[in-house]
């Protein structure tokens, strides 16, 4: 063997620059992939060194530190890192909601460990310890698959929202449409799930979810089209960069207010939580789900809320940028050579904006009671639809007059 020490095994593939290796899955520099590659070089190199120490001259050790093996395991770690960051961000959102609602109700909110943050962890562990009980009358295959698809698509789209130009899963041009297309699948799965449970309350909750999808998807897509038109591109990075001097919230203020309300409805959050409506439908379409299933579905609900906040940040709050402040030290072409490029400054900027957008949703929940089904439809078709078209007309006027 050519390698004599554990340092040699760990650094066996570090000689070639990251983006110049035989297989690199991204066109641009990707920070979480770089982190995952560095982690696997350490983990895989240590394992290979230990195996070679026990069985000298074996081929498994060399395979573990080969470039293509490193890239395969780096992709696995990459997906774990992306999910872990999205999961922690959602837990912080849940903690934020509990604390803000507590203050709004003149109480302190959750106080279990670290300013109440561990209450989220405790609730998650509690749901996993409960029995897996469900009615014998459900259509089992549909019952299980629809819940799995709701959870799976929610996790997928939450991980697809980029935190910066270096923190992404796929650098796609039609990313907003892909996210919204997957986002729109959840109410359909909820409708089918409500039918499969053979429960009138669940069915009513599923029908209400479908009603909201029809009422609020169209205004949201019109506003997204307006933002793309104003930026001159459907690429998420281009839309963010177009807000380097002024956020789209200012010229598209009508669209901003409309989008916040529609996004709140799409995330099925109060006052638009008619698909659950505990006081009317027990737990709505989630009535027959309990234990771990219910816990994961609630996590998926908050992940869809996180996606809504991410879309607000990308379209109206400038994404990971700050007007008139350069982040080239972290995002520029030579950022990898800087000593502080590992600091997640752009990503933290994006997350802070997302938590602020979620704070707006919490304030709406505090101040507005649940609306009726007919009011939901009237708001969607008679208020938000005309406002979204008005926003599009404002954008066209700005473009025609040369303001943008």
C-alpha positions in Angstrom: 0.0 0.0 0.0 1.2 3.5 -0.8 -0.4 5.0 2.3 1.4 4.5 5.6 -0.5 6.7 8.1 -4.2 7.5 8.8 -3.5 11.1 7.5 -2.6 9.7 4.1 -5.8 7.6 4.0 -8.0 10.6 5.0 -6.3 12.9 2.5 -5.9 10.4 -0.3 -8.4 12.2 -2.7 -7.8 15.8 -1.6 -5.2 16.6 -4.2 -7.8 17.2 -7.0 -9.9 20.3 -6.8 -13.6 19.6 -5.9 -15.1 20.7 -9.2 -12.4 19.1 -11.4 -13.0 15.5 -10.3 -14.3 12.8 -12.6 -17.9 13.2 -11.4 -19.3 16.4 -9.9 -23.1 16.5 -9.7 -23.5 20.3 -9.9 -22.7 22.9 -12.5 -21.9 25.5 -9.8 -20.1 25.3 -6.5 -22.2 23.7 -3.8 -21.3 24.2 -0.1 -23.3 21.3 1.5 -21.8 18.9 -1.0 -18.3 20.3 -0.2 -19.0 19.7 3.5 -20.3 16.2 2.9 -17.3 15.4 0.7 -14.9 16.6 3.5 -16.9 14.5 6.1 -16.7 11.3 4.0 -13.0 11.8 3.3 -12.5 11.8 7.1 -15.0 9.0 7.9 -14.2 6.8 4.9 -10.5 7.4 5.2 -10.5 6.4 8.8 -12.5 3.2 8.1 -10.2 2.3 5.1 -7.1 2.8 7.3 -8.6 0.6 10.1 -9.5 -2.2 7.6 -6.1 -2.0 6.0 -4.5 -2.1 9.5 -6.4 -5.4 10.3 -6.1 -6.9 6.8 -3.1 -5.4 5.0 -3.2 -5.3 1.2 -7.0 -5.7 0.8 -8.9 -4.1 -2.1 -11.8 -2.9 0.0 -9.6 -0.2 1.6 -8.6 1.2 -1.8 -12.2 1.1 -3.0 -13.4 3.1 0.0 -11.1 6.0 -0.8 -11.5 5.9 -4.6 -12.9 9.1 -6.1 -16.2 7.6 -7.3 -16.9 5.9 -4.0 -16.2 9.1 -2.2 -18.7 10.9 -4.4 -21.4 8.3 -3.9 -21.2 8.4 -0.1 -20.8 12.2 -0.3 -24.1 12.4 -2.0 -25.7 10.4 0.7 -24.3 12.7 3.4 -25.3 15.7 1.2 -29.0 14.6 1.4 -28.7 14.1 5.1 -27.2 17.6 5.7 -29.9 19.2 3.5 -32.7 17.5 5.4 -31.1 18.1 8.8 -30.9 21.9 8.2 -34.5 22.0 6.9 -35.7 19.9 9.8 -34.0 22.1 12.4 -35.3 25.3 10.7 -38.9 23.8 10.9 -38.4 23.0 14.6 -37.3 26.6 15.3 -40.4 27.8 13.4 -42.6 25.6 15.7 -40.8 27.0 18.8 -41.3 30.5 17.4 -45.0 30.0 17.0 -45.4 28.6 20.5 -43.5 31.5 22.1 -45.3 34.2 20.1 -48.7 32.7 20.7 -47.9 32.4 24.4 -47.1 36.1 24.6 -50.2 37.0 22.6 -52.2 35.1 25.1 -50.4 36.8 28.0 -48.5 33.7 29.1 -44.9 32.6 28.6 -45.4 29.7 26.3 -43.4 26.5 26.4 -40.6 26.4 29.0 -39.1 22.9 28.6 -35.4 23.2 28.2 -33.3 25.9 26.4 -36.0 28.6 26.4 -38.7 26.0 25.6 -37.1 24.6 22.5 -36.9 21.0 23.8 -40.7 20.9 24.0 -40.7 20.3 20.2 -38.3 17.4 20.6 -40.3 15.9 23.5 -43.5 16.1 21.5 -41.8 14.3 18.6 -40.6 11.5 20.9 -44.0 11.2 22.4 -45.8 10.6 19.1 -43.2 7.9 18.2 -43.9 6.1 21.4 -47.7 5.8 20.9 -49.5 2.7 19.5 -50.1 2.4 15.8 -53.9 2.3 16.0 -56.4 2.8 13.1 -59.9 1.8 12.1 -60.6 -1.5 10.4 -63.0 0.3 8.0 -60.3 2.3 6.2 -59.0 1.5 2.7 -55.6 0.5 4.0 -53.5 0.9 0.8 -54.9 4.4 0.1 -54.8 5.3 3.8 -51.1 4.6 4.1 -50.0 5.7 0.6 -51.7 9.1 0.8 -50.2 9.9 4.2 -46.8 8.8 2.9 -47.1 11.0 -0.2 -48.2 14.1 1.8 -45.2 13.7 4.1 -42.8 12.8 1.3 -43.7 15.7 -1.1 -43.6 18.1 1.8 -40.1 17.1 2.8 -39.0 17.1 -0.9 -40.2 20.7 -1.6 -38.8 22.0 1.7 -35.4 20.6 0.8 -35.6 22.0 -2.7 -35.9 25.6 -1.6 -32.4 27.1 -1.9 -30.9 28.9 1.0 -28.3 30.7 -1.1 -26.6 30.4 -4.5 -24.2 27.9 -3.0 -26.8 26.0 -0.9 -29.2 24.2 -3.2 -30.3 20.8 -4.4 -30.8 21.5 -8.1 -29.9 24.7 -9.9 -33.0 24.7 -12.1 -34.4 27.4 -14.3 -38.1 26.6 -13.7 -37.6 25.9 -10.0 -40.5 28.0 -8.8 -42.9 26.1 -11.0 -41.5 22.8 -9.9 -41.9 23.7 -6.3 -45.5 25.0 -6.8 -46.4 21.9 -8.8 -45.3 19.6 -6.0 -46.8 21.9 -3.5 -50.2 21.6 -5.2 -50.2 17.8 -4.9 -50.7 17.8 -1.1 -54.4 19.0 -1.1 -55.2 16.3 -3.7 -53.6 13.6 -1.5 -55.5 15.0 1.5 -58.8 14.7 -0.4 -58.1 11.1 -1.3 -56.9 10.4 2.2 -60.1 11.8 3.7 -62.2 9.6 1.4 -60.1 6.5 2.2 -60.7 6.8 6.0 -64.4 6.1 5.6 -65.1 8.9 8.1 -67.5 11.7 7.4 -65.4 14.3 9.2 -62.2 13.2 7.3 -64.1 13.4 4.0 -65.4 16.9 4.7 -61.8 18.0 5.7 -60.5 16.6 2.4 -63.1 18.3 0.4 -62.3 21.6 2.1 -58.6 21.2 1.3 -59.5 20.7 -2.4 -61.6 23.8 -2.3 -58.8 25.9 -0.9 -56.4 24.5 -3.5 -58.6 25.6 -6.4 -59.3 29.0 -4.8 -55.7 30.0 -3.9 -53.4 28.2 -6.4 -54.3 30.4 -9.3 -53.7 33.8 -7.6 -50.3 32.5 -6.3 -49.2 31.4 -9.8 -50.2 34.8 -11.3 -48.1 36.6 -8.6 -45.2 34.2 -9.3 -45.5 34.9 -13.0 -45.5 38.7 -12.2 -42.2 38.3 -10.2 -40.7 36.3 -13.0 -41.8 39.0 -15.5 -40.3 41.7 -13.3 -37.0 39.9 -13.0 -36.9 38.8 -16.6 -36.2 35.2 -15.7 -37.7 32.1 -14.1 -34.5 31.2 -12.5 -34.6 31.5 -8.7 -31.0 33.0 -8.6 -31.9 35.6 -11.2 -35.1 36.6 -9.3 -33.0 37.1 -6.1 -30.2 39.0 -7.9 -32.8 41.3 -9.4 -33.6 42.5 -5.9 -30.1 43.5 -5.1 -31.1 47.2 -4.9 -34.8 47.1 -4.1 -37.0 44.2 -2.9 -39.9 43.3 -5.0 -42.1 43.8 -2.0 -42.1 47.6 -2.7 -43.2 47.7 -6.4 -45.3 44.6 -5.9 -46.8 45.5 -2.5 -50.3 44.5 -3.6 -48.9 41.1 -4.8 -47.0 40.8 -1.5 -50.1 41.2 0.7 -52.1 38.9 -1.6 -49.3 36.2 -1.7 -48.9 36.2 2.1 -52.6 35.5 2.5 -52.7 32.9 -0.2 -49.6 31.2 1.1 -51.1 31.1 4.5 -54.2 29.4 3.0 -52.1 26.9 1.0 -50.2 25.9 4.1 -53.6 25.3 5.8 -52.8 27.6 8.7 -55.3 29.6 10.7 -57.5 31.3 9.9 -57.6 29.1 6.8 -57.3 25.8 8.6 -60.7 24.5 7.5 -59.3 21.1 6.4 -58.6 20.4 10.1 -60.9 22.7 12.0 -60.7 20.9 15.4 -63.8 22.6 16.8 -65.9 21.4 13.8 -64.4 18.2 12.4 -62.6 16.6 15.4 -59.2 16.7 13.6 -60.5 17.0 10.0 -58.8 14.8 7.5 -56.3 13.7 10.2 -58.9 12.2 12.4 -58.0 8.6 11.8 -54.3 9.1 11.9 -52.6 8.8 15.3 -49.2 8.3 17.0 -46.2 8.5 14.7 -48.4 9.0 11.6 -50.0 12.1 13.1 -46.7 13.4 14.3 -45.1 13.1 10.8 -48.2 14.7 9.2 -48.0 17.6 11.5 -44.3 17.9 10.7 -45.3 17.9 7.0 -47.8 20.7 7.7 -45.0 22.9 9.2 -42.7 22.0 6.3 -45.3 23.3 3.8 -45.5 26.4 5.9 -41.7 26.7 5.7 -42.0 26.4 2.0 -44.5 29.2 1.9 -42.2 31.4 3.9 -39.3 30.5 1.6 -41.3 31.5 -1.4 -42.2 34.9 0.3 -38.5 35.5 1.0 -37.4 34.6 -2.6 -40.1 36.6 -4.3 -40.4 39.7 -2.1 -37.6 39.9 0.5 -34.5 39.5 -1.8 -33.7 36.0 -0.8 -30.3 35.7 0.7 -29.2 39.2 -0.3 -29.3 42.6 1.5 -29.8 45.7 -0.7 -26.5 47.6 -1.3 -24.5 45.0 0.7 -22.1 42.8 -1.2 -21.8 39.2 -0.2 -19.1 38.4 -2.7 -16.8 37.3 0.1 -19.1 34.3 0.6 -20.8 33.9 -2.8 -18.3 35.4 -5.3 -16.3 33.3 -7.8 -13.2 33.3 -5.5 -15.1 32.7 -2.3 -13.8 29.2 -1.9 -10.3 30.6 -1.5 -11.3 32.9 1.4 -10.7 31.7 4.9 -14.3 32.5 6.2 -16.3 31.1 3.3 -17.5 28.2 5.5 -19.5 30.7 7.6 -23.2 30.3 6.7 -23.8 34.1 6.5 -26.0 34.1 3.3 -27.9 31.1 4.6 -28.6 32.6 8.0 -29.8 35.8 6.2 -32.3 33.7 4.3 -33.5 31.8 7.4 -33.9 34.9 9.4 -36.1 36.4 6.7 -38.1 33.1 6.6 -38.7 33.2 10.3 -39.8 36.8 10.0 -42.3 35.8 7.3 -43.5 33.0 9.6 -43.9 35.6 12.3 -46.3 37.5 10.0 -48.3 34.2 9.6 -48.4 33.8 13.4 -49.7 37.4 13.9 -52.4 36.7 11.3 -53.4 33.6 13.4 -53.4 35.7 16.6 -55.7 38.4 15.2 -58.1 36.7 12.9 -60.6 34.0 13.7 -61.3 31.0 11.5 -63.4 31.9 8.4 -66.3 30.0 7.0 -66.1 27.8 3.9 -68.1 30.2 1.7 -65.9 33.1 2.9 -62.8 31.2 1.9 -64.1 30.8 -1.6 -65.3 34.4 -1.9 -61.9 35.6 -0.7 -60.1 33.4 -3.2 -62.2 34.2 -6.3 -63.6 37.7 -5.6 -60.7 39.3 -3.7 -57.4 37.7 -4.2 -57.8 36.8 -7.8 -58.6 40.4 -8.9 -55.7 41.6 -6.7 -53.3 39.2 -8.3 -54.4 40.4 -11.8 -54.0 44.1 -10.6 -50.5 43.3 -9.4 -49.7 41.8 -12.8 -51.0 45.0 -14.5 -48.8 47.1 -12.2 -45.8 45.1 -13.2 -46.6 45.5 -16.9 -46.9 49.3 -16.4 -43.5 49.4 -14.6 -41.9 47.5 -17.4 -43.5 49.4 -20.2 -42.7 52.8 -18.7 -39.1 51.8 -18.2 -39.1 52.0 -14.4 -37.8 48.4 -14.4 
